Every structure is written in structure tokens, then in C-alpha cells.
Amino acid sequence: MENWKTLIDLKKEEEEGNIANHEPLFVAKLNSTLIMGLKENIEQNIVTALKSRESDKVQTLRMVIASIKNEAIAKRKDLSEEEIQSIIQKEIKKRKEAAEAFQKGGRAKLAEAEKAEANLLQQYLPEPLSEEELAKIIQEVIQETGAESVKDMGKVISQVMVKAKGKAEGKQVSEKVRQILS
């Protein structure tokens, strides 16, 4: 078992480009032991949805995977979990905006379909912060920055978004900060 290295050592070697020096069997073992990431989870759910003939779910998840792949191509690197979460949040936002537009246009059926897609994608994101947790983070940031008025909202919101790490929507944070600073 002297040939086996920790996953961290192998990841470092892979980043340095030395992974090609390992035997193919060893590399295959490495790839099979990696923990399933968000993208892989979505891809696995596509297969499951295909088998159970859930065409709406398949279509939605394929669009998300396409967005993830397009972003990876644009950045010319593999995306981190945080970047993938950000893409999913953008897709949810698109669907919510589309649902509102359909609702205003009197197309209730299409609005419901968009809402269902947004709810499907929501399950791939971490649990959102509660109102109390968000208020606590905002208060901490206000104390750290010394913000006193609505003029300081930009500084507060940017730092709150960093601390929330994708667990709060920008619109929600903005409203809460405005409420507290007013």
C-alpha cells in the first residue's frame, strides 16, 4: 500500500501536471474515489429523470448543465462549486423573472411551469439563511464598516454577500440593509 497517496497529494500532483506519471489503474482509482460534486449530482439526476421519463426535469437540468459547460468554456477552466452555485442562482433568477412576466401577460400555465423549474433548481443550492441569521450578519457588517446611512449600502451589501456565500439573494439583502439603515 506504499503506492497509495492521499487525495490531497494527488490533487496537488494533478494541478502541477504530474498525474500522467501514474499508472492508468491508479488514476482510475483516484477518479472513482472523488466525492460527487454538484455538477456530477445534476448529471446523475438527469440519468434518473430519463429513466423515470420526467421530461420537464430532464429539460431543465440539461439547460443548467449547458450553462455550466458554457461558463467553463468561457473561463477555460473547471468551475468550483461556488461558481456552479452562482450559475444555478442565475438560472433560478431567470426563471422567476420569466414567471413574473408570464403572470403579467396572463399566461398562468407558463408561469407555473417556470416556477416549477425554479423550485427544482433550488434544491441544488444550500439552505438559505433565515431572516434572523441574515439580520445578524448585516448588523455585524454595519458595525465593522461603521455604516450609518443609506449612502453606505454598497459597502454593506458587498460584504454581506461575501459572508452569506450564496445563501441569500441580493434583492433580499438589499431590502434588509435598506430597512436597517433607514
N, C-alpha and C positions, 0 to 999 in steps of 0.2 A: 504493500500500500504506500510505499515511498513515492510512487509516481503521482499520487493524487495531491492536488493543491487545493487551497480554499478557493471559494468562488471569487473572493476579493482579489486574490493573486491573479487568477485567470482573467478577470475583467481588466486589471492593470496591463497584463500582457497583451490582451486583445486591443486595448487603446494604443499601445505602443507599436502594434503591428507584429508582434512576435508570436501570435497564436498559430500561425501557419507552421511553426516548428513542431507542433504537437502531432501525435498520431491521429488519423481521422476518427478512430474509435473514441479516443479521448475527447475530441472536440464534440462528437455526437453526444457523449455522456454529459458534457458541460451544457450543451443546448437543451437537453432534456431535463436538466435539473433546475433551470432558471424558473423563478416564480412567475406565474402568469400575470402579465401586465394588463392594463386597461384595454389596449388595442387588441391583444390576444383574447381577452374576455369577450369583447364585442364580436370578434371573428368567430369565436366558439358559439356565441348566441345566434349568429347568422345561420350556422350549420343546424343548430337545434330548431330554429324557426323554419328553416327549409324543410326539415324532416316532418315537422308538425303542420306544414302548409299554412303558415301565418304570413301571407304575402305582404301585408302592410308593415309588419315588423321587419321583415327582410328588406323591404324597400328603404325604410328609414335607417336601419343600421348600415346598409350598403352606402347610403349617401354620407353618413358620418365617416365611414372608413375612407371613402373617396376624398372627403375634405382633409382627413388626417394625412393621407398619402400625398395630396396636392401640396399641403403645407410642408411636409418632409422634403418633397422635391424642390420647393421654392427655397427652403433653408439649406438644402444639400447636406442634411444630416438626419440622424434618427431623432425623433422627438422625445422629450422627457414626459413623465406622467403629468406634470403640471401643465406643459404645453398642450397635451392631449385634452386635459380637463378644460383648458381655456377654449379649445376648439369646440368641445361639446357645449360649453356655455354659450358660445356664439350661435351654434345651431339651435339651441333652445330659444335664445332671444329672437332669432329669425322666425321661428315657428309661432312664438307668442305674438309678435308683431303681425304676422300673416293672419293669425286667428282674429286679432282685433280688426284688421282691415276687412276680412270676410264678414265679420259680425256687423260692421258698419254698412257693408254693402248688401246686407240682407241674405247672406249665404251661410245660414246656420250650420248646415251639414258639413261644409268645407271647414268652417271654424272649429267644429267639434273634432274633425279629423286632425287638424293642426294641433289642437290642444292635446289630443291623444298621443301624437308624436312627441310633443314636448314632455309629457309625463313619462313616456317610455325612456327618453334620453336622460331625464332627471335621475333615474335610478343608477346611472353610471357616475354620478358626482357624489362627493362626500356629503354627509348630512349638513344642511345649512345651519348657521348659528341662530340661536333663539334671540328674541328681542332683548332679553336681559344681558346675554353674553355680548351682543353687538354694542349695546349701550355702555357696557363696562369697558370694552376695547376703545370706544370713542372717547370716553372720559379719560382713560389713560393717555391717549394720544393728545388730547386737548391740554392735559397737564404737562406733558413732555414738550409740546411745541409752544405753549403759552398763548394759544389762540384765544381771542376774546370776542371777535365779531364774525359776521358772515364773510367779511373780506378774507379771512384766514381759512375758508372752507377748503380750498385747493390743497393746501399743505396737509390738513387733517385727513381729507378723503384719501389722498395718495398713501399716507402711512397706514390708515385703517385697512385699505385694500391689501397692503403687503402683509399685515398681521392676520387678516382674515383668511388669506391663502385660498381664495376661490370658494369660500364657504358663505359668502354674502354677495348679493348682486349690487352693482354700482348704483343703481337707481335707489335701492333700499338704503344704502349707506348715505347717499347724498341727502335724501329726505330726513333721515335721522340726525345727521350732522347739522343740517339747516334748523331743525326743530330745537336742538340743544343749544346752538349758538345764537338763536334769535332771542 
